[in-house]
Amino acid sequence: MSGETPTTAEYIQHHITNLTYGRHPDGTWGFAHSLAEELEMGMWTVHVDTMFWSISLGMVFCGLFFWGTKNLTSGVPGSFQNILETAVEFVDNNVKQVFGTRPNVIIGPLSLTILVWVFLMNLMDLIPVDFIPEAVKYVGIEHFKVVATTDPNATLGMSIGVFFLVVFYSIKISGPIGFVTGKFTHPIAHPIAYPLNFVLEMVDLIAKPLSHGLRLFGNMYAGEMIFILIAALLPFYAQWALTLPWAIFHILIISLQAFVFMILTIVYLTQAHDAGDH
């Protein structure tokens, strides 16, 4: 951005633009310098900031739990061990309530990973909107979003990963033939209804990953825009009057969205295991 004071529209556009690396229309590769230039690149792009924060916070999640397991005690647990045990028990109770006690070695660890990882990415939304973007300007980086879950590439990437697991377990439980025939025979097991059944089942199959990922993206993007609008429209000394109460309320939102993404994952995997009951 230039040294001049940006307009409100320029300020907002700057904060919603990712650090994007990709193929320019002229065939060269490099970073985009504006939202319009990013759109011109099309699909051959990588959001570097989204990759950086999602991978970094994933490593933070792994590091916290690795360090916690290395310092477990059978005596009086410390505060950190209590937090980890509470998170594990919370996930375990939800898995048992929805998925039941059927054997599956992946759903518990996957649910815990989703809950904590998504929560950490959402938590970045509480950092003041100008803090990190202004800091990275000193190393020549113009755009740098810090909330990975406000990027649909991240949220849809996670939901599509869950979708592949759902398809895998559906085929594993029902068999390839049963999986395909089920798309024609459910919910109405009559030959006349087979075409309609297939259309409905395919819409349901495709809608799950879309709604799963876009729900998280939409809620987090809206929350981020509130912070950006407060920073763009109010002087610095007055921003706290709206930022503080919204941040306190937003703590509930970021926690709830992490929980919803986890519980939907459990529900979809449960439905995949129940596919044989159709």
PENOR-V145775 format. One record per residue. N is the residue number from 1. RES is the residue in one small letter. PHI is phi in whole degrees, -180 to 180 (NA if undefined). PSI is psi in degrees with one decimal (* if undefined). Layout:
N_RES_PHI_PSI / N_RES_PHI_PSI
//
This chain:
1_m_NA_155.7 / 2_s_-75_171.1 / 3_g_-75_-12.8 / 4_e_-73_155.8 / 5_t_-68_123.5 / 6_p_-74_154.0 / 7_t_-73_170.1 / 8_t_-60_-43.4 / 9_a_-64_-42.0 / 10_e_-66_-38.1 / 11_y_-63_-46.7 / 12_i_-65_-45.8 / 13_q_-61_-38.2 / 14_h_-62_-39.8 / 15_h_-81_-13.9 / 16_i_-103_7.2 / 17_t_-97_127.2 / 18_n_-79_158.7 / 19_l_-77_102.3 / 20_t_-113_129.7 / 21_y_-116_131.7 / 22_g_-173_-166.1 / 23_r_-97_119.2 / 24_h_-73_159.1 / 25_p_-57_-26.8 / 26_d_-83_3.1 / 27_g_97_-10.0 / 28_t_-84_159.3 / 29_w_-111_142.0 / 30_g_174_-171.6 / 31_f_-89_145.8 / 32_a_-81_144.7 / 33_h_-110_2.6 / 34_s_-161_165.9 / 35_l_-65_-37.9 / 36_a_-64_-40.4 / 37_e_-68_-35.4 / 38_e_-63_-41.5 / 39_l_-67_-33.7 / 40_e_-67_-26.8 / 41_m_-69_-24.3 / 42_g_74_-143.3 / 43_m_-82_-13.2 / 44_w_-85_61.8 / 45_t_-139_160.0 / 46_v_-131_128.0 / 47_h_-84_98.9 / 48_v_-64_-39.7 / 49_d_-67_-38.4 / 50_t_-64_-44.4 / 51_m_-62_-43.1 / 52_f_-62_-50.4 / 53_w_-73_-37.4 / 54_s_-66_-42.9 / 55_i_-70_-42.3 / 56_s_-63_-44.6 / 57_l_-73_-27.5 / 58_g_-65_-38.9 / 59_m_-69_-35.4 / 60_v_-62_-44.5 / 61_f_-58_-49.2 / 62_c_-63_-41.4 / 63_g_-65_-41.4 / 64_l_-63_-46.2 / 65_f_-74_-32.6 / 66_f_-65_-44.9 / 67_w_-65_-37.3 / 68_g_-66_-40.5 / 69_t_-70_-26.9 / 70_k_-76_-15.1 / 71_n_-121_27.4 / 72_l_-68_146.6 / 73_t_-135_142.9 / 74_s_-85_-7.6 / 75_g_-86_-144.0 / 76_v_-73_115.5 / 77_p_-74_151.2 / 78_g_-80_179.2 / 79_s_-63_-41.6 / 80_f_-66_-41.7 / 81_q_-65_-36.9 / 82_n_-62_-40.5 / 83_i_-64_-45.5 / 84_l_-64_-44.0 / 85_e_-65_-36.4 / 86_t_-64_-42.4 / 87_a_-64_-44.1 / 88_v_-65_-44.2 / 89_e_-66_-37.9 / 90_f_-62_-46.5 / 91_v_-65_-43.8 / 92_d_-61_-40.7 / 93_n_-65_-40.5 / 94_n_-68_-38.7 / 95_v_-64_-43.7 / 96_k_-65_-38.1 / 97_q_-70_-35.9 / 98_v_-97_-50.7 / 99_f_-85_-26.1 / 100_g_88_-161.7 / 101_t_-106_12.4 / 102_r_-62_148.0 / 103_p_-70_129.2 / 104_n_-164_119.6 / 105_v_-85_-8.3 / 106_i_-106_-28.3 / 107_i_-68_-35.7 / 108_g_-66_-57.5 / 109_p_-59_-37.7 / 110_l_-64_-43.9 / 111_s_-65_-40.8 / 112_l_-64_-42.9 / 113_t_-61_-46.4 / 114_i_-62_-47.4 / 115_l_-58_-51.9 / 116_v_-75_-41.7 / 117_w_-64_-47.4 / 118_v_-65_-38.8 / 119_f_-61_-43.8 / 120_l_-64_-42.1 / 121_m_-65_-40.4 / 122_n_-65_-35.7 / 123_l_-61_-25.8 / 124_m_-63_-17.5 / 125_d_-69_-15.5 / 126_l_-85_-8.9 / 127_i_-74_133.8 / 128_p_-49_137.2 / 129_v_-61_-26.8 / 130_d_-98_-6.8 / 131_f_-63_-60.1 / 132_i_-77_-44.0 / 133_p_-57_-38.1 / 134_e_-73_-34.4 / 135_a_-66_-40.8 / 136_v_-75_-12.5 / 137_k_-63_-26.2 / 138_y_-70_-16.2 / 139_v_-108_14.6 / 140_g_88_13.7 / 141_i_-98_119.7 / 142_e_-85_-41.5 / 143_h_-118_137.2 / 144_f_-162_91.9 / 145_k_-78_144.8 / 146_v_-110_-11.1 / 147_v_-105_100.2 / 148_a_-63_-30.3 / 149_t_-78_-1.6 / 150_t_-91_6.7 / 151_d_-109_116.9 / 152_p_-62_-22.0 / 153_n_-63_-36.5 / 154_a_-75_-48.1 / 155_t_-69_-40.8 / 156_l_-70_-31.9 / 157_g_-61_-43.4 / 158_m_-68_-43.0 / 159_s_-68_-34.6 / 160_i_-68_-34.8 / 161_g_-61_-43.0 / 162_v_-64_-38.6 / 163_f_-59_-44.0 / 164_f_-63_-36.4 / 165_l_-66_-39.8 / 166_v_-62_-46.0 / 167_v_-63_-42.4 / 168_f_-59_-49.6 / 169_y_-72_-31.1 / 170_s_-63_-43.9 / 171_i_-70_-37.6 / 172_k_-65_-41.0 / 173_i_-77_-45.9 / 174_s_-91_-18.4 / 175_g_85_154.9 / 176_p_-57_-43.9 / 177_i_-68_-44.3 / 178_g_-63_-35.9 / 179_f_-64_-45.1 / 180_v_-71_-47.2 / 181_t_-65_-29.4 / 182_g_-64_-27.2 / 183_k_-71_-18.5 / 184_f_-100_-30.9 / 185_t_-97_-8.1 / 186_h_-113_134.2 / 187_p_-94_-9.6 / 188_i_-111_111.4 / 189_a_-85_66.4 / 190_h_-141_135.8 / 191_p_-54_-33.7 / 192_i_-65_-32.5 / 193_a_-88_-2.7 / 194_y_-57_-46.9 / 195_p_-61_-42.1 / 196_l_-66_-41.9 / 197_n_-57_-45.0 / 198_f_-62_-44.4 / 199_v_-62_-46.1 / 200_l_-63_-42.8 / 201_e_-66_-38.2 / 202_m_-69_-39.2 / 203_v_-62_-44.0 / 204_d_-63_-41.0 / 205_l_-65_-42.9 / 206_i_-76_-33.4 / 207_a_-69_-28.9 / 208_k_-61_-55.7 / 209_p_-66_-32.5 / 210_l_-66_-50.1 / 211_s_-68_-35.4 / 212_h_-61_-48.7 / 213_g_-79_-41.2 / 214_l_-71_-27.2 / 215_r_-63_-48.1 / 216_l_-64_-46.5 / 217_f_-59_-48.1 / 218_g_-61_-44.6 / 219_n_-68_-41.6 / 220_m_-73_-36.5 / 221_y_-65_-40.9 / 222_a_-63_-41.5 / 223_g_-64_-40.5 / 224_e_-64_-39.7 / 225_m_-64_-33.0 / 226_i_-62_-46.8 / 227_f_-62_-42.1 / 228_i_-65_-41.6 / 229_l_-65_-39.5 / 230_i_-61_-45.1 / 231_a_-68_-31.8 / 232_a_-80_-32.4 / 233_l_-99_-20.8 / 234_l_-112_148.5 / 235_p_-66_158.9 / 236_f_-56_-42.6 / 237_y_-70_-17.2 / 238_a_-104_-7.2 / 239_q_-65_-34.2 / 240_w_-61_-28.4 / 241_a_-62_-31.2 / 242_l_-104_-33.4 / 243_t_-65_-42.9 / 244_l_-62_-52.7 / 245_p_-64_-35.4 / 246_w_-68_-37.7 / 247_a_-64_-40.5 / 248_i_-64_-44.6 / 249_f_-66_-35.2 / 250_h_-68_-24.1 / 251_i_-59_-39.3 / 252_l_-65_-41.2 / 253_i_-65_-47.5 / 254_i_-66_-33.9 / 255_s_-72_-43.3 / 256_l_-64_-40.4 / 257_q_-68_-36.0 / 258_a_-65_-41.2 / 259_f_-66_-44.2 / 260_v_-63_-42.3 / 261_f_-63_-39.3 / 262_m_-68_-46.3 / 263_i_-69_-34.1 / 264_l_-66_-35.7 / 265_t_-61_-44.8 / 266_i_-64_-42.5 / 267_v_-63_-45.7 / 268_y_-65_-39.5 / 269_l_-70_-32.8 / 270_t_-65_-43.2 / 271_q_-62_-36.3 / 272_a_-65_-38.0 / 273_h_-75_-22.0 / 274_d_-92_3.1 / 275_a_-60_-29.1 / 276_g_-70_-12.1 / 277_d_-84_-10.1 / 278_h_-62_*
//
